[in-house]
Amino acid sequence: MVRINQNFLKLPGGYLFPEIGRRVRAFSAQNPPKPLIRLGIGDVTQPLAPAVVEAMVKASKEMGEKETFRGYCEETCCAYDFLRFAIRDSYGEREVDIADDEIFVSDGAKSDCGSIGDIFSVDNVVAVCDPVYPVYVDTNAMSGRAGEYDGEKWTRLIYLPCTEENSFFPDLPAGPAPDLIYLCSPNNPTGAAATKEQLKVWVDYANANGSVILFDSAYEAFISQSGIPHSIFEVEGAKTCAIEFRSFSKSAGFTGTRCAYTVIPKELEREGVSLNALWSRRQGTKFNGVPYVVQRAAQAVFTPEGKAQTRAAIDYYLNNAKVIKEGLTAAGLTVYGGVNAPYLWVKTPNGMPSWDFFDLLLKKACVVTTPGAGFGPSGEGYIRVTAFGDADATVEAVERIVSVI
Ligand SMILES: *Cc1c(COP(=O)(O)O)cnc(C)c1O
């Protein structure tokens, strides 16, 4: 008889968003006085850029003609040169030298962050930030790397608290160094963005200890301040210790279109083995690439028109972030993030538990947010507000929140 992967039974059952959904449905059933404004889930709302749509239409037509039809992509690791070269050049524009065969195009940073564990031993000790994007934790739990869930934490994970005291950037842990270290900057959920100096500390630590940093820069396009690296490879020494995950999801509105990429430098070796070669082997076996039409769409993001149009959408979200930050700060709340990220990390008033503040905003203001405690123990005392909403609705949400706190 088949036996299942018992690790799945240890997972605490997708607690956060299902529980939010349950509370929102229960409240909606009681005919709320105002329509709900949703500033909870991290999904984009602006349509694709015209340049991207044009590229998709053109590519779709090519697929309908015998001469230009494409089947399996046979170029490097299921990605077309036109896209890998465009990505390589975009790194070059920031003076980061990445070779095209260090770039792996995929259908999402979520799946890459989740699947990267395939190339590492299950014995590795994993460190995650707290609060954290839950994908890093749950995927390691599924593969047996997280130990047991004790109701709050996993016994084999090292949690790196990100709090007001350390400006939401983790300090090096005391004790033995973890093997795999997940860092996300600009951060989901806190909206904090690491400086080069902050990242350098971790790069040096990883190189000294033989650790690997798994660096998620899904939100790099939202960086608005200078001096904040867009890539960990802007930091000296990172090529021998880091893997970078990037995505078109938030930078170009591809959450429903699906395209991302992972960069693994050829210098990155552990136990004398190239991690680039291992990932290439893994992808070649388990993955057959992103649709041609979508790769053409992603390529269009790097054209002058594509850049200007996607920039306009990001500026739209960053303006929402500014409206939220200024409005809530003026009302006396303490608000972090929102400058280099589409997330605002808002301290609850008077130390109110985050689920209580969530409920208050839902019931009194009819605004849906995300309770910080859902992202890990150190998220208690905060809520996450997203800037991905409609601009007018965001203005109204801020007015409503201000009137009930
Ligand atoms: C949204 C998001 C991603 C992007 O995931 P895709 O699968 O590319 O849509 C990656 N990391 C974080 C932290 C995110 O919030």
The ligand as a Gaussian input file, in Angstrom:
#p B3LYP/6-31G(d) Opt

LIG

0 1
 C        4.624000      37.698000      -5.179000
 C        5.907000      37.161000      -4.677000
 C        6.715000      36.409000      -5.508000
 C        6.368000      36.172000      -6.955000
 O        5.902000      34.923000      -7.173000
 P        5.506000      34.474000      -8.648000
 O        5.375000      32.985000      -8.490000
 O        6.621000      34.848000      -9.556000
 O        4.207000      35.125000      -8.997000
 C        7.918000      35.940000      -5.001000
 N        8.305000      36.216000      -3.732000
 C        7.550000      36.968000      -2.927000
 C        8.046000      37.297000      -1.567000
 C        6.321000      37.451000      -3.366000
 O        5.573000      38.177000      -2.541000

